Amino acid sequence: MRYTISARGKANEVPILAFLARNFSTVPIAEIDSVFGFVEHTKLYGGRVFTRPELTPYDVNEMYYANIGVRLPLTNHYVSAEEYDETKPLLEKYHREGNAAIVTNDNLAEWIRRDFPRYRIEASVIKNLNSYARVSSALALYDTIVLPMELNGETEFLSGLPWKDRITLFANAGCALTCPSKICYVSISKYNKTGSGEFKCSQPLKQRDMLGMIDFDLAPLQALGFHRFKLLRSRPGGQTGY
């Protein structure tokens, strides 16, 4: 089992190893592949609004000491060549074996592959890889991919995937599990570029079940051959989103 774990909402004064022990106490350190969260600012973040760093330099050093990689959530939908050039110093700082970049924009993936080959480049869940054709196309460009959390229950689909060692599934799920459109991602991508704009969520537009945090039974998924899993941290109240 290998886990990538979210540092969303981690306070800077809480060291990362203490944060992991407090919030993910059942996960052995040896099974944590990486932690993803904001480091210093870049316009290329997506998924969540950047307000402050979540992983400090002290955290990063602790992670390296524990053989845990940094995963940079560079999941903005929109990336220009100029913005990529502005981000090169950040990419250079974390460019080492064991670290990864989570990417939505294919051009960005190609640029990082060309200039920073030590990164493992992972296709974000935002790409909605929900068919064999989409999965196959993504794996031609990305080292690993994350599948939408709603596919965890699609046993027939998962069984037919021949690339299981390069696929990450969710170990738990939040509001995205039942979201009909995920319009928040695009609005957040725009906000992280400009620092302004309207946050959009489908919940006021299309009512859906809000199930709180759902923990998946990983044993059947392991039996199918999957061993890479993504763990989210809930907000107070047991939600990850709206």
Backbone as CSV, one residue per row, in Angstrom:
resi,resn,N_x,N_y,N_z,CA_x,CA_y,CA_z,C_x,C_y,C_z
1,MET,0.848,-1.198,0.000,0.000,0.000,0.000,0.881,1.244,0.000
2,ARG,0.553,2.194,-0.860,1.245,3.472,-0.873,0.187,4.566,-0.899
3,TYR,0.351,5.541,0.009,-0.630,6.614,0.145,-0.011,7.953,-0.206
4,THR,-0.805,8.807,-0.850,-0.500,10.225,-0.926,-1.559,10.940,-0.105
5,ILE,-1.127,11.852,0.774,-1.996,12.407,1.813,-2.103,13.917,1.673
6,SER,-3.290,14.432,1.883,-3.542,15.869,1.784,-3.136,16.598,3.060
7,ALA,-2.427,17.723,2.875,-2.093,18.606,3.998,-3.036,19.796,4.049
8,ARG,-4.183,19.689,3.418,-5.117,20.796,3.368,-5.486,21.277,4.771
9,GLY,-5.332,22.563,4.989,-5.725,23.159,6.253,-4.714,23.022,7.364
10,LYS,-3.537,22.448,7.073,-2.538,22.297,8.127,-2.007,23.657,8.562
11,ALA,-2.013,23.903,9.871,-1.463,25.153,10.394,0.055,25.103,10.344
12,ASN,0.677,26.239,10.048,2.133,26.271,9.904,2.868,25.909,11.187
13,GLU,2.230,26.192,12.336,2.914,25.909,13.599,2.872,24.426,13.971
14,VAL,2.131,23.618,13.233,2.052,22.182,13.506,3.010,21.460,12.565
15,PRO,4.057,20.804,13.086,4.987,20.075,12.212,4.267,18.967,11.450
16,ILE,4.762,18.681,10.269,4.055,17.751,9.395,3.942,16.354,9.992
17,LEU,4.979,15.862,10.656,4.886,14.512,11.216,3.863,14.450,12.348
18,ALA,3.752,15.542,13.126,2.717,15.602,14.162,1.332,15.676,13.525
19,PHE,1.220,16.414,12.437,-0.041,16.520,11.696,-0.476,15.150,11.182
20,LEU,0.457,14.396,10.614,0.126,13.071,10.096,-0.284,12.131,11.222
21,ALA,0.433,12.193,12.350,0.100,11.330,13.481,-1.275,11.647,14.045
22,ARG,-1.646,12.926,14.027,-2.921,13.356,14.605,-4.097,13.042,13.693
23,ASN,-3.908,13.208,12.378,-5.023,13.104,11.438,-5.074,11.785,10.666
24,PHE,-3.942,11.084,10.584,-3.899,9.840,9.816,-3.133,8.786,10.620
25,SER,-3.551,8.596,11.855,-2.793,7.773,12.800,-2.745,6.303,12.404
26,THR,-3.676,5.850,11.581,-3.699,4.429,11.217,-2.803,4.118,10.019
27,VAL,-2.208,5.163,9.415,-1.368,4.952,8.232,0.100,4.910,8.656
28,PRO,0.790,3.800,8.475,2.210,3.740,8.828,3.027,4.723,7.985
29,ILE,3.994,5.369,8.600,4.848,6.309,7.876,5.485,5.644,6.660
30,ALA,5.862,4.386,6.803,6.523,3.673,5.709,5.631,3.504,4.488
31,GLU,4.315,3.656,4.665,3.392,3.499,3.543,2.997,4.840,2.924
32,ILE,3.517,5.950,3.462,3.195,7.278,2.906,4.200,7.610,1.820
33,ASP,3.728,7.628,0.608,4.568,7.968,-0.544,4.871,9.450,-0.588
34,SER,3.847,10.273,-0.319,4.000,11.721,-0.466,2.878,12.441,0.256
35,VAL,3.098,13.745,0.449,2.088,14.649,0.999,1.919,15.790,0.011
36,PHE,0.672,16.141,-0.288,0.462,17.251,-1.210,-0.158,18.434,-0.481
37,GLY,0.299,19.615,-0.850,-0.179,20.842,-0.235,0.557,22.026,-0.829
38,PHE,0.076,23.214,-0.492,0.693,24.434,-1.009,2.035,24.685,-0.334
39,VAL,3.038,24.999,-1.129,4.295,25.529,-0.603,4.255,27.039,-0.856
40,GLU,5.301,27.653,-1.392,5.189,29.086,-1.669,4.226,29.336,-2.826
41,HIS,3.829,30.594,-2.982,2.777,30.937,-3.944,3.202,30.698,-5.386
42,THR,2.264,30.220,-6.180,2.381,30.197,-7.627,0.982,30.335,-8.212
43,LYS,0.898,30.904,-9.395,-0.392,31.049,-10.073,-0.912,29.713,-10.609
44,LEU,-0.106,28.673,-10.532,-0.475,27.406,-11.157,-1.246,26.464,-10.236
45,TYR,-1.495,26.893,-8.984,-2.307,26.053,-8.109,-3.750,25.996,-8.618
46,GLY,-4.393,24.878,-8.368,-5.812,24.727,-8.695,-6.477,23.893,-7.620
47,GLY,-7.750,23.588,-7.813,-8.465,22.726,-6.873,-8.966,23.448,-5.647
48,ARG,-8.060,24.138,-4.943,-8.414,24.911,-3.753,-7.776,26.292,-3.864
49,VAL,-8.425,27.265,-3.260,-7.904,28.636,-3.282,-6.657,28.723,-2.415
50,PHE,-5.594,29.309,-2.953,-4.379,29.510,-2.168,-4.576,30.700,-1.235
51,THR,-4.401,30.474,0.053,-4.430,31.570,1.023,-3.099,31.702,1.749
52,ARG,-2.414,30.587,1.950,-1.117,30.588,2.624,-0.460,29.235,2.377
53,PRO,0.854,29.131,2.605,1.502,27.822,2.483,0.956,26.841,3.518
54,GLU,0.917,25.585,3.146,0.528,24.515,4.067,1.725,23.644,4.462
55,LEU,2.747,23.631,3.621,3.973,22.898,3.909,5.121,23.904,4.013
56,THR,5.711,24.005,5.186,6.799,24.934,5.431,8.137,24.276,5.050
57,PRO,9.221,25.062,4.949,10.539,24.448,4.716,10.892,23.407,5.780
58,TYR,10.513,23.657,7.046,10.760,22.678,8.102,9.996,21.386,7.826
59,ASP,8.733,21.525,7.391,7.931,20.346,7.056,8.603,19.539,5.952
60,VAL,9.061,20.231,4.917,9.665,19.551,3.774,10.903,18.779,4.208
61,ASN,11.728,19.379,5.051,12.915,18.682,5.532,12.542,17.462,6.371
62,GLU,11.496,17.593,7.210,11.009,16.447,7.985,10.537,15.326,7.054
63,MET,9.844,15.706,5.998,9.340,14.718,5.047,10.489,13.994,4.360
64,TYR,11.484,14.748,3.927,12.624,14.115,3.271,13.320,13.142,4.221
65,TYR,13.467,13.540,5.478,14.122,12.675,6.467,13.350,11.364,6.636
66,ALA,12.017,11.453,6.522,11.164,10.274,6.677,10.894,9.562,5.351
67,ASN,11.609,9.959,4.295,11.427,9.370,2.956,10.016,9.575,2.417
68,ILE,9.458,10.755,2.688,8.146,11.144,2.165,8.361,12.253,1.145
69,GLY,7.790,12.107,-0.037,7.960,13.091,-1.088,6.983,14.243,-0.986
70,VAL,7.327,15.334,-1.663,6.439,16.494,-1.808,5.689,16.353,-3.126
71,ARG,4.389,16.584,-3.063,3.561,16.547,-4.274,2.991,17.942,-4.476
72,LEU,3.363,18.586,-5.561,2.931,19.961,-5.826,1.620,19.949,-6.605
73,PRO,0.550,20.557,-6.052,-0.750,20.544,-6.737,-0.867,21.654,-7.787
74,LEU,-0.168,21.481,-8.904,-0.144,22.484,-9.978,-1.275,22.193,-10.957
75,THR,-2.508,22.242,-10.457,-3.652,21.724,-11.203,-4.494,22.813,-11.869
76,ASN,-3.916,24.010,-12.046,-4.663,25.063,-12.719,-4.992,24.641,-14.154
77,HIS,-6.213,24.908,-14.569,-6.629,24.576,-15.932,-5.847,25.371,-16.979
78,TYR,-5.500,26.613,-16.623,-4.963,27.554,-17.604,-3.519,27.893,-17.271
79,VAL,-2.608,27.620,-18.201,-1.191,27.869,-17.969,-0.572,28.430,-19.245
80,SER,0.001,29.611,-19.142,0.720,30.181,-20.283,2.202,29.867,-20.157
81,ALA,2.923,29.995,-21.265,4.369,29.771,-21.239,5.053,30.752,-20.295
82,GLU,4.548,31.981,-20.238,5.128,32.990,-19.359,4.927,32.615,-17.892
83,GLU,3.751,32.120,-17.559,3.491,31.707,-16.177,4.343,30.495,-15.801
84,TYR,4.540,29.610,-16.749,5.421,28.471,-16.478,6.846,28.956,-16.194
85,ASP,7.333,29.895,-16.982,8.680,30.427,-16.753,8.791,31.070,-15.376
86,GLU,7.729,31.756,-14.934,7.733,32.376,-13.612,7.815,31.322,-12.500
87,THR,7.324,30.129,-12.776,7.252,29.071,-11.779,8.507,28.198,-11.766
88,LYS,9.400,28.388,-12.707,10.591,27.536,-12.783,11.438,27.549,-11.508
89,PRO,11.638,28.710,-10.841,12.421,28.661,-9.596,11.799,27.748,-8.537
90,LEU,10.474,27.742,-8.416,9.807,26.847,-7.474,10.020,25.392,-7.887
91,LEU,9.864,25.104,-9.175,10.047,23.742,-9.652,11.485,23.271,-9.448
92,GLU,12.427,24.160,-9.629,13.829,23.811,-9.422,14.093,23.488,-7.948
93,LYS,13.457,24.227,-7.056,13.670,24.050,-5.618,13.263,22.658,-5.145
94,TYR,12.207,22.107,-5.715,11.682,20.814,-5.262,11.979,19.686,-6.245
95,HIS,12.901,19.940,-7.174,13.211,18.975,-8.223,14.153,17.905,-7.693
96,ARG,13.596,16.777,-7.314,14.395,15.664,-6.813,13.594,14.374,-6.927
97,GLU,14.303,13.265,-6.924,13.634,11.969,-6.976,12.697,11.820,-5.775
98,GLY,11.515,11.282,-6.042,10.538,11.076,-4.983,9.486,12.152,-4.909
99,ASN,9.739,13.305,-5.530,8.748,14.379,-5.558,7.905,14.281,-6.823
100,ALA,6.726,14.885,-6.772,5.788,14.770,-7.883,5.064,16.088,-8.110
101,ALA,4.543,16.237,-9.302,3.680,17.366,-9.656,2.344,16.806,-10.116
102,ILE,1.263,17.328,-9.533,-0.087,16.953,-9.965,-0.533,17.994,-10.980
103,VAL,-0.917,17.560,-12.167,-1.121,18.480,-13.283,-2.451,18.183,-13.975
104,THR,-3.116,19.258,-14.418,-4.322,19.136,-15.227,-4.054,19.516,-16.678
105,ASN,-3.233,20.556,-16.880,-2.958,21.089,-18.214,-1.866,20.261,-18.902
106,ASP,-2.169,19.716,-20.079,-1.220,18.843,-20.763,0.049,19.576,-21.195
107,ASN,-0.073,20.840,-21.591,1.120,21.596,-21.972,2.083,21.701,-20.789
108,LEU,1.531,21.975,-19.605,2.365,22.070,-18.406,3.073,20.743,-18.142
109,ALA,2.364,19.646,-18.297,2.975,18.330,-18.090,4.157,18.134,-19.035
110,GLU,4.004,18.528,-20.292,5.078,18.365,-21.267,6.267,19.256,-20.933
111,TRP,6.008,20.488,-20.460,7.105,21.402,-20.127,7.889,20.891,-18.917
112,ILE,7.170,20.425,-17.905,7.849,19.894,-16.712,8.659,18.659,-17.083
113,ARG,8.100,17.775,-17.901,8.817,16.576,-18.340,10.119,16.957,-19.040
114,ARG,10.058,17.987,-19.882,11.233,18.418,-20.653,12.317,19.015,-19.757
115,ASP,11.917,19.871,-18.801,12.886,20.664,-18.045,13.225,20.095,-16.676
116,PHE,12.328,19.291,-16.102,12.523,18.791,-14.735,12.196,17.290,-14.692
117,PRO,13.060,16.471,-15.264,12.726,15.048,-15.465,12.663,14.210,-14.192
118,ARG,13.126,14.738,-13.051,13.081,13.921,-11.830,11.682,13.868,-11.216
119,TYR,10.814,14.796,-11.587,9.457,14.758,-11.046,8.683,13.575,-11.617
120,ARG,7.888,12.932,-10.755,6.833,12.069,-11.258,5.644,12.976,-11.562
121,ILE,5.106,12.875,-12.731,4.011,13.759,-13.148,2.719,12.958,-13.123
122,GLU,1.773,13.446,-12.343,0.512,12.730,-12.145,-0.649,13.536,-12.719
123,ALA,-1.499,12.859,-13.470,-2.700,13.491,-14.017,-3.727,13.657,-12.905
124,SER,-4.177,14.879,-12.710,-5.114,15.201,-11.642,-6.465,14.525,-11.845
125,VAL,-7.157,14.298,-10.751,-8.531,13.804,-10.812,-9.423,14.756,-11.587
126,ILE,-9.019,16.026,-11.647,-9.805,17.029,-12.366,-9.944,16.671,-13.850
127,LYS,-9.046,15.856,-14.386,-9.116,15.493,-15.798,-10.266,14.532,-16.088
128,ASN,-10.896,13.994,-15.043,-12.084,13.149,-15.188,-11.833,11.987,-16.156
129,LEU,-10.858,11.168,-15.823,-10.472,10.040,-16.669,-11.410,8.866,-16.388
130,ASN,-12.548,8.865,-17.052,-13.615,7.916,-16.737,-13.920,6.939,-17.858
131,SER,-12.966,6.752,-18.776,-13.136,5.765,-19.847,-11.772,5.169,-20.168
132,TYR,-11.782,3.997,-20.783,-10.520,3.366,-21.165,-9.735,4.251,-22.129
133,ALA,-10.430,4.912,-23.039,-9.745,5.768,-24.012,-9.060,6.936,-23.317
134,ARG,-9.736,7.565,-22.365,-9.141,8.691,-21.638,-7.961,8.238,-20.784
135,VAL,-8.107,7.102,-20.135,-7.022,6.578,-19.298,-5.803,6.275,-20.155
136,SER,-6.005,5.599,-21.262,-4.896,5.237,-22.146,-4.193,6.478,-22.686
137,SER,-4.969,7.480,-23.094,-4.385,8.714,-23.613,-3.569,9.431,-22.544
138,ALA,-4.092,9.491,-21.319,-3.383,10.183,-20.235,-2.086,9.466,-19.881
139,LEU,-2.097,8.139,-19.879,-0.902,7.393,-19.499,0.201,7.477,-20.552
140,ALA,-0.131,7.958,-21.739,0.906,8.196,-22.744,1.722,9.435,-22.402
141,LEU,1.178,10.315,-21.551,1.853,11.567,-21.193,2.274,11.606,-19.729
142,TYR,1.451,11.038,-18.836,1.681,11.130,-17.393,2.254,9.826,-16.848
143,ASP,3.041,9.936,-15.782,3.591,8.735,-15.133,2.506,7.961,-14.397
144,THR,1.670,8.703,-13.666,0.570,8.103,-12.919,-0.664,8.975,-13.117
145,ILE,-1.821,8.416,-12.804,-3.075,9.153,-12.945,-3.944,8.912,-11.724
146,VAL,-4.864,9.840,-11.452,-5.848,9.683,-10.383,-7.227,9.540,-11.021
147,LEU,-7.930,8.489,-10.671,-9.267,8.272,-11.211,-10.318,8.940,-10.333
148,PRO,-11.441,9.355,-10.923,-12.533,9.948,-10.135,-13.002,8.984,-9.043
149,MET,-13.333,9.543,-7.887,-13.678,8.705,-6.736,-14.932,7.876,-6.955
150,GLU,-15.831,8.329,-7.826,-17.051,7.560,-8.043,-16.781,6.241,-8.774
151,LEU,-15.596,6.084,-9.379,-15.271,4.840,-10.072,-14.866,3.729,-9.108
152,ASN,-14.675,4.045,-7.827,-14.289,3.007,-6.870,-15.304,1.864,-6.804
153,GLY,-16.550,2.170,-7.110,-17.583,1.146,-7.070,-17.814,0.446,-8.393
154,GLU,-17.077,0.839,-9.420,-17.260,0.254,-10.757,-16.284,-0.906,-10.943
155,THR,-16.602,-2.031,-10.327,-15.691,-3.172,-10.308,-15.349,-3.667,-11.703
156,GLU,-16.328,-3.757,-12.579,-16.077,-4.265,-13.929,-15.105,-3.355,-14.674
157,PHE,-15.311,-2.033,-14.563,-14.420,-1.075,-15.223,-13.005,-1.190,-14.660
158,LEU,-12.881,-1.207,-13.339,-11.561,-1.260,-12.714,-10.846,-2.570,-13.039
159,SER,-11.577,-3.655,-13.075,-10.968,-4.955,-13.370,-10.345,-4.980,-14.754
160,GLY,-10.943,-4.255,-15.680,-10.468,-4.267,-17.059,-9.295,-3.356,-17.337
161,LEU,-8.868,-2.561,-16.344,-7.734,-1.656,-16.554,-6.422,-2.436,-16.455
162,PRO,-5.561,-2.374,-17.485,-4.311,-3.132,-17.456,-3.129,-2.378,-16.855
163,TRP,-3.350,-1.168,-16.325,-2.234,-0.330,-15.887,-2.335,-0.032,-14.389
164,LYS,-2.718,-0.990,-13.607,-3.086,-0.728,-12.215,-1.934,-0.174,-11.370
165,ASP,-0.697,-0.512,-11.704,0.432,-0.018,-10.921,0.697,1.468,-11.151
166,ARG,0.037,2.060,-12.147,0.208,3.487,-12.445,-1.050,4.292,-12.135
167,ILE,-1.981,3.679,-11.434,-3.272,4.317,-11.163,-3.446,4.533,-9.665
168,THR,-3.870,5.751,-9.304,-4.190,6.092,-7.918,-5.703,6.172,-7.756
169,LEU,-6.220,5.499,-6.748,-7.637,5.575,-6.400,-7.779,6.314,-5.076
170,PHE,-8.968,6.828,-4.813,-9.238,7.501,-3.544,-9.499,6.480,-2.441
171,ALA,-8.891,6.728,-1.279,-9.171,5.908,-0.110,-10.383,6.440,0.647
172,ASN,-10.690,7.714,0.480,-11.900,8.302,1.053,-12.409,9.379,0.112
173,ALA,-13.563,9.922,0.406,-14.196,10.843,-0.528,-14.970,11.911,0.216
174,GLY,-15.061,13.069,-0.417,-15.841,14.168,0.119,-16.919,14.589,-0.850
175,CYS,-17.118,15.896,-0.960,-18.252,16.404,-1.725,-18.168,16.074,-3.210
176,ALA,-16.948,15.868,-3.749,-16.808,15.584,-5.181,-17.441,14.248,-5.567
177,LEU,-17.662,13.361,-4.592,-18.219,12.047,-4.901,-19.586,12.158,-5.559
178,THR,-20.397,13.084,-5.103,-21.755,13.210,-5.638,-21.949,14.469,-6.472
179,CYS,-20.866,15.191,-6.755,-20.997,16.453,-7.485,-21.326,16.197,-8.947
180,PRO,-22.350,16.869,-9.489,-22.747,16.613,-10.868,-21.902,17.329,-11.909
181,SER,-21.147,18.370,-11.526,-20.467,19.160,-12.559,-19.076,19.652,-12.189
182,LYS,-18.777,19.762,-10.888,-17.439,20.199,-10.438,-17.027,21.542,-11.042
183,ILE,-17.956,22.491,-11.062,-17.647,23.803,-11.633,-16.724,24.620,-10.739
184,CYS,-16.516,24.176,-9.497,-15.628,24.916,-8.593,-14.201,24.936,-9.124
185,TYR,-13.764,23.860,-9.774,-12.369,23.758,-10.190,-11.970,24.894,-11.136
186,VAL,-12.803,25.167,-12.115,-12.476,26.217,-13.087,-12.480,27.584,-12.425
187,SER,-13.463,27.836,-11.560,-13.524,29.148,-10.916,-12.327,29.364,-9.997
188,ILE,-11.878,28.310,-9.328,-10.705,28.429,-8.455,-9.442,28.621,-9.273
189,SER,-9.345,27.963,-10.428,-8.195,28.167,-11.307,-8.069,29.637,-11.681
190,LYS,-9.188,30.259,-11.992,-9.167,31.677,-12.358,-8.799,32.546,-11.162
191,TYR,-9.325,32.210,-9.992,-9.052,33.016,-8.791,-7.579,32.963,-8.426
192,ASN,-6.965,31.796,-8.513,-5.558,31.673,-8.133,-4.627,32.439,-9.065
193,LYS,-5.107,32.809,-10.232,-4.299,33.629,-11.134,-4.388,35.107,-10.799
194,THR,-5.578,35.565,-10.439,-5.814,36.997,-10.311,-6.043,37.461,-8.880
195,GLY,-6.368,36.544,-7.972,-6.704,36.930,-6.612,-8.099,37.490,-6.480
196,SER,-8.894,37.364,-7.527,-10.276,37.852,-7.480,-11.121,36.978,-8.393
197,GLY,-12.422,37.174,-8.319,-13.334,36.398,-9.145,-14.400,35.744,-8.288
198,GLU,-15.360,35.145,-8.937,-16.504,34.540,-8.261,-16.279,33.052,-8.054
199,PHE,-16.393,32.608,-6.783,-16.327,31.179,-6.517,-17.656,30.552,-6.923
200,LYS,-17.589,29.465,-7.671,-18.801,28.804,-8.141,-18.850,27.378,-7.616
201,CYS,-20.045,26.976,-7.186,-20.270,25.626,-6.684,-21.615,25.147,-7.217
202,SER,-21.691,23.883,-7.596,-22.931,23.363,-8.170,-24.003,23.089,-7.121
203,GLN,-23.636,23.074,-5.837,-24.613,22.727,-4.807,-25.846,23.636,-4.809
204,PRO,-25.695,24.973,-4.925,-26.911,25.799,-4.947,-27.734,25.611,-6.224
205,LEU,-27.102,25.062,-7.277,-27.780,24.936,-8.562,-28.474,23.586,-8.733
206,LYS,-27.818,22.530,-8.246,-28.349,21.185,-8.407,-28.237,20.460,-7.069
207,GLN,-29.322,20.240,-6.408,-29.294,19.586,-5.106,-28.775,18.152,-5.238
208,ARG,-27.980,17.728,-4.271,-27.421,16.390,-4.295,-27.238,15.903,-2.867
209,ASP,-27.041,14.621,-2.711,-26.761,14.066,-1.395,-25.408,14.560,-0.907
210,MET,-25.373,15.057,0.330,-24.107,15.439,0.957,-23.824,14.395,2.014
211,LEU,-22.881,13.519,1.731,-22.670,12.335,2.552,-21.580,12.502,3.596
212,GLY,-20.946,13.688,3.629,-19.807,13.854,4.517,-18.625,13.062,3.985
213,MET,-17.702,12.724,4.864,-16.545,11.929,4.451,-16.918,10.448,4.382
214,ILE,-16.614,9.841,3.263,-16.877,8.423,3.046,-15.549,7.684,2.975
215,ASP,-15.380,6.667,3.809,-14.189,5.819,3.755,-14.499,4.587,2.903
216,PHE,-13.688,4.366,1.875,-13.893,3.215,1.013,-13.255,1.963,1.629
217,ASP,-13.853,0.830,1.353,-13.257,-0.455,1.726,-12.158,-0.746,0.704
218,LEU,-10.908,-0.729,1.152,-9.793,-0.861,0.216,-9.466,-2.319,-0.111
219,ALA,-9.934,-3.247,0.693,-9.590,-4.657,0.458,-10.027,-5.143,-0.930
220,PRO,-11.259,-4.856,-1.379,-11.641,-5.298,-2.730,-10.811,-4.618,-3.822
221,LEU,-10.428,-3.374,-3.587,-9.614,-2.665,-4.576,-8.204,-3.243,-4.629
222,GLN,-7.660,-3.593,-3.470,-6.363,-4.270,-3.443,-6.447,-5.625,-4.152
223,ALA,-7.541,-6.323,-3.945,-7.708,-7.635,-4.575,-7.735,-7.524,-6.097
224,LEU,-8.166,-6.369,-6.605,-8.172,-6.135,-8.051,-6.783,-5.777,-8.573
225,GLY,-5.842,-5.472,-7.662,-4.479,-5.164,-8.082,-4.040,-3.739,-7.863
226,PHE,-4.874,-2.923,-7.208,-4.515,-1.517,-6.973,-3.790,-1.391,-5.630
227,HIS,-2.769,-0.542,-5.614,-2.024,-0.357,-4.365,-1.686,1.106,-4.091
228,ARG,-2.104,2.019,-4.963,-1.840,3.447,-4.765,-3.158,4.134,-4.390
229,PHE,-3.167,4.865,-3.254,-4.400,5.473,-2.769,-4.149,6.906,-2.298
230,LYS,-5.180,7.727,-2.440,-5.137,9.134,-2.062,-6.062,9.358,-0.871
231,LEU,-5.529,10.008,0.173,-6.288,10.252,1.401,-6.533,11.748,1.591
232,LEU,-7.779,12.102,1.822,-8.162,13.490,2.081,-8.352,13.717,3.569
233,ARG,-8.251,14.972,3.955,-8.512,15.365,5.352,-9.811,16.150,5.397
234,SER,-10.701,15.761,6.291,-11.985,16.453,6.377,-11.855,17.771,7.112
235,ARG,-12.745,18.673,6.782,-12.873,19.912,7.536,-13.740,19.638,8.758
236,PRO,-13.794,20.595,9.712,-14.727,20.438,10.825,-16.151,20.210,10.316
237,GLY,-16.823,19.238,10.877,-18.146,18.885,10.405,-18.132,17.688,9.467
238,GLY,-16.933,17.208,9.160,-16.846,15.990,8.347,-16.998,16.202,6.857
239,GLN,-16.762,17.416,6.369,-16.871,17.688,4.951,-15.488,18.016,4.377
240,THR,-15.352,17.844,3.058,-14.143,18.311,2.389,-14.433,19.540,1.530
241,GLY,-15.684,19.840,1.303,-16.020,20.973,0.444,-17.255,21.676,0.943
242,TYR,-18.080,22.099,0.009,-19.263,22.915,0.323,-20.177,22.189,1.306
